[in-house]
Amino acid sequence: MIARGSYGNPWIFREVKHYLETGELLPPPDIDERIRISLIHLEGQ
Protein backbone atom coordinates (compact mmCIF):
# COMPACT_ATOMS: atom_id res chain seq x y z
CA MET A 1 0.00 0.00 0.00
CA ILE A 2 2.87 2.39 0.52
CA ALA A 3 3.65 2.21 -3.19
CA ARG A 4 0.20 3.59 -3.96
CA GLY A 5 0.75 6.31 -1.40
CA SER A 6 3.91 7.39 -3.20
CA TYR A 7 2.00 8.24 -6.36
CA GLY A 8 1.86 12.01 -6.18
CA ASN A 9 3.68 12.04 -2.84
CA PRO A 10 7.35 11.13 -3.32
CA TRP A 11 8.06 12.29 0.25
CA ILE A 12 6.16 9.39 1.81
CA PHE A 13 9.25 7.17 2.05
CA ARG A 14 11.21 9.85 3.90
CA GLU A 15 8.23 10.48 6.17
CA VAL A 16 7.70 6.79 6.99
CA LYS A 17 11.40 6.23 7.67
CA HIS A 18 11.54 9.24 9.96
CA TYR A 19 8.41 8.15 11.81
CA LEU A 20 9.68 4.61 12.34
CA GLU A 21 13.03 5.91 13.65
CA THR A 22 11.72 8.70 15.89
CA GLY A 23 7.98 8.24 16.38
CA GLU A 24 7.48 11.83 15.22
CA LEU A 25 5.70 13.11 12.14
CA LEU A 26 7.62 15.31 9.73
CA PRO A 27 5.99 18.54 8.61
CA PRO A 28 4.78 18.44 5.01
CA PRO A 29 7.15 19.78 2.34
CA ASP A 30 6.85 23.48 1.68
CA ILE A 31 5.66 24.88 -1.63
CA ASP A 32 9.22 25.55 -2.85
CA GLU A 33 10.21 21.90 -2.42
CA ARG A 34 7.01 20.72 -4.08
CA ILE A 35 7.66 22.95 -7.10
CA ARG A 36 11.32 21.90 -7.32
CA ILE A 37 10.48 18.18 -7.26
CA SER A 38 7.59 18.65 -9.69
CA LEU A 39 9.90 20.35 -12.18
CA ILE A 40 12.44 17.54 -11.87
CA HIS A 41 9.71 14.99 -12.58
CA LEU A 42 8.43 16.98 -15.54
CA GLU A 43 11.92 17.16 -17.01
CA GLY A 44 12.22 13.38 -16.70
CA GLN A 45 15.33 13.29 -14.54
Secondary structure as UniProt FT lines:
FT   HELIX           2..6
FT   TURN            7..8
FT   TURN            10..11
FT   HELIX           12..22
FT   HELIX           31..43
//
